Amino acid sequence: MNYRLQDFKNYIRGRKAAVIGVGISNRPLIRWLCGLGCNVTAFDKLSGDDPVMSETIKEFERENICINWSIGDNYLDGLAKEDYDIVFKTPKMRFETEALQACKTGGSILTTEMELFMSLCPAEIFAVTGSDGKTTTSTLTSEILRKAGYRVYLGGNIGTPLLDKVEDMTSEDKVVLELSSFQLLGMHTPADVAIVTNVTPNHLDFHKDYEEYIRAKMNVFINQSACGRVILNSGCDITYDMRKEARGRVMFFSSDRESALRDGSSLCPHAYLDGTELVYEDAGSRTVICDKNDIFIPGNHNVENFLAAIAATIGYADAEDIAYVAKNFKGVPHRIELIRELDGVRWYNSSIDTSPNRSMNTMNALADRDEHGVLICGGADKKCIYTGLGDAILKVCDRIVIYGSNGDLIEDILAEEACGRKYSVYRIKDNPGDVYEFPQTRDNVINAFNEAIGKARELARPEEIVIMSSVGTSYDHFRHFEHRGDMFRELVNDLK
């Protein structure tokens, strides 16, 4: 029996909860809380006239879920009108927000859907964070554990909330979570097995500074006991230095053998690439998992993702199970996803590339396969570093179609790093106020996106590729990167 869950259910019945943000993770939270007999008030900055909010309200009404609403520009004012026993904040709201601190001072429990889930979960939790590679590493880890025979729940930032499934979980199950810095900021509950893939400057439009971003990533393991495990990328200086803060068992991975073994300790297990062999080494025992060329998904960054998953799952799965996943895992949507071939041109969707570093990884993976063609890029900037992006793009694409608000930054780095290489840039005019969610500007968004696709088709030649690698978030025009990628897939499949 899950005594912590039962205790929470006894506590929450008849209490008042405030849920801030009615997004993907908080809608199931609201349903779950209401099912436990809690009185819920939902807060969101979207107004009732917004099509998404309007449909959300109707959805709850159709399900006979009765909740109170505080929405629109001054939505947080409603927090002061009632005393709430517990307040769930949206991940992209800072804890020091004045309205939240007023609730805390008044005696409210201040938490998040993710922290409550991790506190109540009876299953062993594998959590993956980092600037890049989180989703692929999380999915690989879950696939390996499934192949080894476990019942596995995959969720978190990957888009699947799990709190409403906690009652079905047992101590024999495994949970794999992808966690963003937003979810980890202020987190006190560690994962049993924590993976930090890498850290590069990211989301600096939200975090106070780079140091806060780094510290947020460390929250995935900082409160572990001696029984915890943390898997760190020893090829990244920032994640390698995190070993000093770990209280549990430290394990390293890197595609570079020298970097993987840089600590010089036989006490820390290592997963690394030795020639073309993926190797796991612990206490002098060396296990060859598979060959690099067996991994179905391309790119050195995916080799590192796989090494991280090896370090996380070794001991739960044998080498044969891990190798099977390497050979058969086809990747996840929106990550160099082949959509179709048309007139001899292959079209790829990599909408997950929400930062320059992600796009550089994609370009390097394509360069390794000797691909050439046309790039569609552009999105909202997160105050990232663009150094190296221009060089990476021009290894693969000499025709660049830009649709997005960070277009000037992309053009600047291309000019700076071209070093005499010839290329052409085509800018698609986009209005910063055009957002898909607003009916009055939806056609503008679709038409501009179609124009970018049409231009890429015009420029591409047979035997080449068209790759959408966005170099920025989707929030300038779309709901999220999946929405952008799904629309790209749909429009490309509509081409005749």
CORWO-V483997 format. One line per field, one symbol per residue. ss: DSSP state (@ for helix, = for strand, . for the rest). psi: psi as a letter, one per 30 degrees, with the letter a starting at -180 (. if undefined). burial: I if it has 24 or more other ideal C-beta (glycine too) atoms within 12 Angstrom, else O. Layout:
ss: ???
psi: ???
burial: ???
This chain:
ss: ..@@@@@@@@@@...=====...@@@@@@@@@@@@...======......@@@@@@@@@@@@.....====...@@@@@@@....===.........@@@@@@@@...===.@@@@@@@@...======....@@@@@@@@@@@@@@....=====......@@@@@@.....=====..@@@@........====.............@@@@@@@@@..........=====...@@@@@@@@@...======..@@@@.........=====..======..=======@@@.....@@@@@@@@@@@@@@=..=.@@@@@@@@@@........======..======.....@@@@@@@@@@@@@....=====..=........@@@@@@..======....@@@@@@@@@@@......====...........@@@@@@@@@@@@@@@@@@@@@.....=====...=.......@@@@@@@@@@@@@...
psi: kjeeeeeeeeefkflkkkjjkhaeffeeeeeeeefggkjkkkkkfklffkeeeeeeeeeeeeghjjllkjlaehefffeffljkekkjlkegkkegkeeeeeeeefgkkjaleeeeefefkflkkkkkllelgeeeeeeeeeeeeeefglkkkkabffgjkfefgfffllfflkkkkkklfeefjgkfjllejkkjelklklhffeleleeeeeeeefffffglafflkkkkjffjeeeefffffkfakkkllkfjeeeegffgkffjlkklkjcgkkkkkkhfkkkkelkeffkeklkeefeeeeeeeeeefkfelleeeeeeeeffkglllgjhjkelkkhgkkkkjhffigleeeeeeeeeeeefghllbkkklkakkghlkfkfeeeeeffekgkkkkjlfgeeeeeeeeeegehfkklkkjkkkkkffjkefjefgeeeeeeeeeeeeeeeeefklkgalkkjjfgllffffleleeeeeeeeeeeeffk.
burial: OOOOIOOIOOOIOOIIIIIIIIIIIIIIIIIIIIOIOIIIIIIIIIOOOIOIIOOIIOOIOOOOIOIIIIIOOOIIOIIOOOOIIIIIIIIIIIIOOOIIOOIOOOOIIIIIIIIIIIIIIIIIIIIIIIIIIIIIIIIIIIIIIIIIOIOIIIIIIIIIIIIIIIOOIOOOIIIIIIIIIIIIIIIOIIIIIIIIIIIIIIIOOIIOOOOIIIIIIIIIIIIIOOOIIIIIIIIIOIIIOIIOIIOIIIIIIIIIIOIIIIOOOOOIIIIIIIOOIIIIIOOOOOIIIIOIOIIIIIIIIIIIIIIIIIIIIIOIIOIOIIIOIIOOIOIIIIIIIIIIOOOOIIIIIIIIIIIIIIIIIIIIIIIOOOIIIIIIIIIIIIOIOIOIIIIIIIIIIIIIIIIIIIIOIIIOIIOOIOOOOOIOIIIIOIOOOIIIIOOOOOOIIIOIIIIIIIIIIOIIOOOIIIIIIIIIIIIIIIIIIIIIIIIIIOIIOOOO
